[in-house]
Amino acid sequence: MKKIKSKDFRITKKISLKDIPTLNMLDSNEAELEEKLLETREKLGEFQDVLYAHGKYAVLICLQGIDTAGKDSLIREVFKDFNSRGVVVHSFKAPSSIEKKHDYLWRHYLALPARGKFSVFNRTHYENVIATRVHPEYILSENIPGIDSIDDITDEFWKMRFEQINNFEKHIFQNGTIIFKFFLHLSKKEQKNRLIRRIEKKDKNWKFSPGDLKERELWDDYQVCFEEAINNTSTPYAPWYVIPSDSKDAARLIVADIIFDELKEYKNIEEPELPEEIQSKLNEYKNQLENE
């Protein structure tokens, strides 16, 4: 199996998505990919226990991708060995009436992980520079001063949002949140195949919506917005990783390996030691219990 290196997927310069492959099987078959994922996710589960005990860092996993890119199943498979109390998944839909009374980042602040825990954002604050950019009319419902029509939403507005998002991520990073941002890079052909499967398989019908086809017609617009968001917000403290996702098995393994390889570089994340006065009396406490 080809070794997975974070740097091969991390975005450190401007990219064009059309130049990045959507399939990378890592010179392996599906059975080998699944077996390696079992190993990696077990290591991640063990790391999560240590992170919780250490209690000084939090981890935020951000997943973005076009419809059918595999976000839900990736979450299910990659985080299977976590203590359920150590990871929280947030799926951000259209903002509620209460959320619209606050700035667009407010609900994302509320969902940030506590120290010692992981949070997974299934769709993220980047919807505010992707979906809203494809559908700028959504911005009008935010009731922003000075934005009274679509004509008021200029290129400068989007540059401002990119800067706000970078500042948001820098702030939480500086306060102990380790950030991973994954774009699940899917081909238009594979999306078509997955949508057809949703229609053909009865147990997948519930996932299909005619709206999926309307959004598919805007494929090129979405690709431009994904690309510009990645190019404007991949930073050393919150890098983007573009993950070839035509194979769900390969994408899951690549994401899991990147998370584990980057986290193990934090050598200061370790289980705390017991105070010396307690450590020196462990045998005494053990005897006390045994002699009850």
N, C-alpha and C positions, 0 to 999 in steps of 0.2 A: 504493500500500500504506500502511496506517495505521502511523504510527511507533510503535515499541515503547518504552515508558517503564517503567523498573524500578519507579517509584513506584506505577504503576497495579496492580501485582501484589504489591508488598511489604505485609506485614501489620504495621501500626503501632498497631492498636487491636483490641479484641475483635470477632470476626466470627461470623457464622452461615453455615455452608457452604451451606445451602439458598438463601441470598440471593445467592450468587456463581455466575455462569453457568459452565457446563461446556463451552461452545463459543464460540470467538472466532476467526474466520477472517481477521481483520485487513484486511478489505475486499479480500481477494485470493483467487485460485484456487490449486489445489494446485501447478501448474507454477511460479507466481510465488513461492510459499512455498519450494519446493525450490531455486529459483535463488538466492534471498536467503540460504538456509541455506548454500549452497556458499561464498558470499562471507564470511559471518560465521565459519564454521568454519576457513576459510583464515587469517583474522586471528587466531583463537584459537590455531591451530598456530604462527603466528609469535610470538605473545606467549609461548607456552610455552617456546620457545627462549630468549627474553630472560629469563624467570623462572628458567630453569635456570642461565643464565650469571650472573645476579645473585646467586642462591644464598642469599637471606635470608628469603624467604617461601615458604610452601607453600599449596596450595589444596585445600580439602576440599569436594566436591560431595555433598550428601545427597539421595537420591531416595526419596520415600515415595509410596504410592498403593495403592489396592485392587488385587486381582488383575486382570490385563489392562489396567492403566492405561497401559502402554507404556514401562515403565522400560528393558527390555532393548534395544528398538529405538532408543530415544532415545540411549542410551549409544553404540550402534554408529554412529549417524548424526552425532551432534554432535562426537564426538572422533576422527573418521576421519583428520583431517589432523595429529594429534599424533604426535610421535616416540614409538614404542611404549615406549621406556625412560622416558618422561616422565610416563606416566599408568598407574596401577594401579587395577583395578576389584575391589572386594570384594563378594561376594554373601553376606550373612549369613543362614544357615539356622538351624535349631534348634541351640542350643549343645551342644557335645560334652561328654563326661564330664570331660575335662580343664578345659574352659572353665567348667564348673559348679563347679569347685573354687576359682574366683576370683569376685570381684564382677562384676556384670553389665556393667560398662564396660571390664573388663580387655581383652577381645578387640578392642574398638574402639580402645583406646590402641595396641595392637600394630599395627593397620592404618593408623594415621595417616600422612600423606605426609611424606617427608623434605623438607627445604628444597630448593626448586627444582623440586618435583614436584607433580603433581595426584594425588589419590586420589578415586575415586568409590565411594560406599557405595550399593550397590543393595539397598535396605532398610537400616536403620540402627539406631543405638542407640535409636531411637524405638519399635522393636518392643517394647521393655521397658516402654512405657507405652501401647501400643496392643494388640498381640496378647495380651500377658499380662493386659491389663485386660478384654478380651473373654473370655479364658479364664484366670481367676485361678488355676486349679489349676496352671498352669505355674509360678507363683511358688514353689510348695511344693518343686519340684525344685531350687531354688537353695539350700536348706538355710540360710536366714537365721535367726539367733538371734531367738527371740520370735515367729516366724511358723510356727505349728504346724498351723494349719487355715485354710481360706478366711475364716473369721470374723475372723481376726487381720488381714486385709488391708483396712484401713479407708480412708476418704477421706484421712486424714492420711498414710497410707503413700504414696499417689499424689502428694500435695503435696510430700512429702519427695523423691520421685523426680524431680519436675519441677525442684526446687531443685538436686539433685545434677547433673542434666543441664545446667542453666544454668551451674553452677560449672565443670563439665567443659569446656564450650564457651568460657567466659570465659578459663579457664586457657590453652587452646591458642591462642585468639585473641591473648592478651597475649604469647604466645611466637612469634608470626609466622605463624599459620595463618589464612588468609582463608576464611571459612565461608559457603557457600551452602546453603540448605535449600529444596528444591522439593517441594511437594505436588501431584501430578498428579491434578487434580480431574475425575473421570469420572462421568457419569450412570449410573444403574442400567440404563436402556434400552440405552445403548451397551455396557455390560459384557455384557448379554444377547446383543447382536449379535456381540460378539467371542468369547464362549464358543461360540456356535453355529458361527462360522467355524472354531474349533479342531476342532469335531466333523466339520464338512463337508469341510475341506481335509486330505487325507491327510498332507501334509508338516507340518501343524500338530497332528496327533493326539497327538504325544508330549507336547505342552504341557498336554493336558487331563487332569484328574483328577476323579473323582466328588466328591472332597473340596472342589473349587471350588464345587460346588452347595450343599454344607453350609455353607460360609463365606458364600455369597451370602445364605442365609437370615438371617444375622446382619448384613446390610447396615446397618440403622439403628444397631445397637450400634457398628459400626466408625465410622460417620460421627460419632457423639457423641464417640468416643475420639480420632479425628483432630482434631476441632474443639477439644476441650479441650487436647490436646497443643500445637496451634498457638497457642492463646490464652495458654497458660502459659509458652511458651518462645520466642516471637518477640521478640528483643532487638536493640538497635542493633548489637551485635557479632556476632550470629548470627541474622539475620532469616529468617523464612519468606516464601516466595513461593508463592501459590496459582495454579496454572497450568491454565487451561481445557484439557481433554485429550480431548474427544470427537473432535477432529481431531488425529491424530498429527503431521501435517506442521506445523500451526500451533504445537502444543506444543513441538516440537523447536526451531523458530525462536525462539520466545519465550524458552526457556531459554538458548539459545546467545547471543542478543542481550543478555540480562540479565547473563550471566557476563562477556561482553566489555566491555559498557558500564561495569560496576562495576570491573573490573580495570584498565581504562585510566585510572581516577581515581587509581591509585597512581603518581604521577609519579616517585617515587624508584626504581621498578623499571626499570632500564635496564642495557644491556650494560656491563660494566666496561671501563675504558680500560686499554690496556697501560701498564706503567711507562714513564716518560719515557726512561729509558736504553735500553729496547728499541725504543720507538717511533722514536727518532732514528736507529736503525741498521737499519730495515726494508729500505731499499734495499741496504744492504751485505749483509744476509742473502739477499736476492733474487739479487744478483749472484753470491754464493757458490754458490747452488744452480744457477744458470744456467751457471756455468763449471765444473761438475763434469766 
